Amino acid sequence: MKTRQERLMLPKDYKFNPVESNETIGTEFWSKRTTSKYTYLFQEPVYKYATNVIEKYSFNCVVDLGCGTGHKTKKFFNAIKAKVYGLDQKSGIDIALAEPSNIEFIVIDFETDELNKFFQEIKPDFVILSDVIEHLEFPDKALENLFSIMPKNSHLLISTPDRN
């Protein structure tokens, strides 16, 4: 049986993110202090690429899974023709909802059946998971679940920062 590092093709010295880096009950992961120009600066090329792909293939339903405070989602996807959903933890979605946009922001726990039910309802064509995977305690299980619920012929764009 393969180890988690082998299954995810990670270096042997890779250290999984500790639970403390995730939102825990009674604390806010996203806040005014975590929202700055750096919230999207390093992910800008990923979102530009995603926008080009979405428009090129005329996707109808887009999900920004782990949209955080919605700043990147709004900046890059607010004007596209597709229906766009931004999904994240309550602390991020509360900030996203503070300003109006064409995007529907929803609180959904990525690692529960809520996501499965939501995907069955909306049937997304395109899902972006940008700088999220490194925050999950069990990224392999989350990806297995995501792959199992993605509609046939849908597209998934995953990016993650080089933590080294």
N, C-alpha and C positions, 0 to 999 in steps of 0.2 A: 504494500500500500504506500502511495506517495505521501510525503509530508506536505503541509500547507505551502511551504516555500517552493517545493517542486511543482505542485499543482498550479501555482500562480507564476511560475518561472522567475522567482525572486532570488537574489544572491543569498548564499548560505548565511551570511552575517546580517541579513535583513532583520530588523526588529519591528514587530507589529505595533501599531499605534496603541497606546494604553487607553483604557476606558476613560480615564480622567480627561482626555482631549475631546470626548464626546459630550453632548448635552446630557446632563444628569437631572434627575427629578429635583426641582426646586432651584435650579440654576438656569441662566440664559446663556446659550452658546453665542448668539448674535446680540449685539447691543450697539449703541451709538459709538462706543469706542472701537469696535471692530469694523465699523463701516467707514471706509475711507477710499481715496482714489486707488489704493492698492487692492481693494476688494475685487476689482476686475482688471487691473492693469496688466498682470502677467497672463491672464486668460484671454485677453483681447484677440490674439490670432486664432484661437480655438473657436471663439464665437463668430468671428468674421468668416472662417471656413464653414462653420455650421450654417450660417445665413446663406452663403453661396450655394451650398448643397440643397438646402430646403427650397430655395427659389428655383434652382436648376431643375429639380425633379418635381416641382409643384406639390410638395407634401401638404396634406390637409390638416394634420393633427400633430403637434409638436409638444413634447414634454421636456422641461428643464428640471431634471430630477436632482434635487439638492441645490435649488436656485439661491439659497441663502437669503439675502435681503432683497432680491429681485432687481438689483441695479443692472447687472449684466443682461438679464432677461429683457428688461425694459429697453435698455440701450440698443440691443441688437435685434430683438424680435418684435418690438411694439408695432413696427410698420409692415411686417410681412403679412401675406394674405391668409396664411394658415391660422387655425385656432391654436392658441398657445396656452399651456398650463405650466405654472411654476409650482413645484412641490418641495416642501421642506418642513423643518421643525417650526413650532409655534413662534419662537422668538424671532426667527427670520421673516416668517410670513407676516407677523404683526408690523414689521418695518416696511415690508413690500406693499402692504395695503394702505399705508399712510398717504401715498400719492396715487392718483388715478392713472389707469393705463388700460390698454386693450387686452391685457393678459389676465387670466383667471388664476389667482394664487390660492393654493389649498394646503392646509396642514395635513400631511400624511406621513406616517411612520414607515420608512423605507423597508424595514425588516419585519413587517407584519402582513397579514392577509389584506389589509386595507389597500395596499398597492395592487395586489392581484385583482381585486374587485373593480378598482378604478380603471385599470388597463382593459378589463373585459368590457367595460362600459364605453370607453372612448376610442379604443383601438388605435393607438398612436402609430403614425408612419415613421416618426423620427424621435429618438430619445437622446438627449445629451446628458452626460454624467461628467461634469468638469470639476476637477479637484475635489471630489467627494470620497472616492474609494479609499483614500489614505486616512479618512476619519472613522472608518468602520472597524469595529472590533473583529468581525468575521467577514472580510471582503469576499472570500471564496464562496461562502454560503449565500451572500447577498447577490453575487453575480450569477450563481446557479439559479436562484429564484428569478432574477430578472430575465435570464435567457429562457426560462420555462414559460414566462407569462407574456413575452413579447409576441405580438402578432406575426404571422408568417409574412415574409417580405418587408418587414419593418427594418429600420436602420438604427444602430446604436453607435454613438461617438463617445469614447471614454478618453479623458486626459487626466494626468496627474503630475504634480510637480516632482522634480528630482529632489528627494529629501536629503541627498548628500550635499 
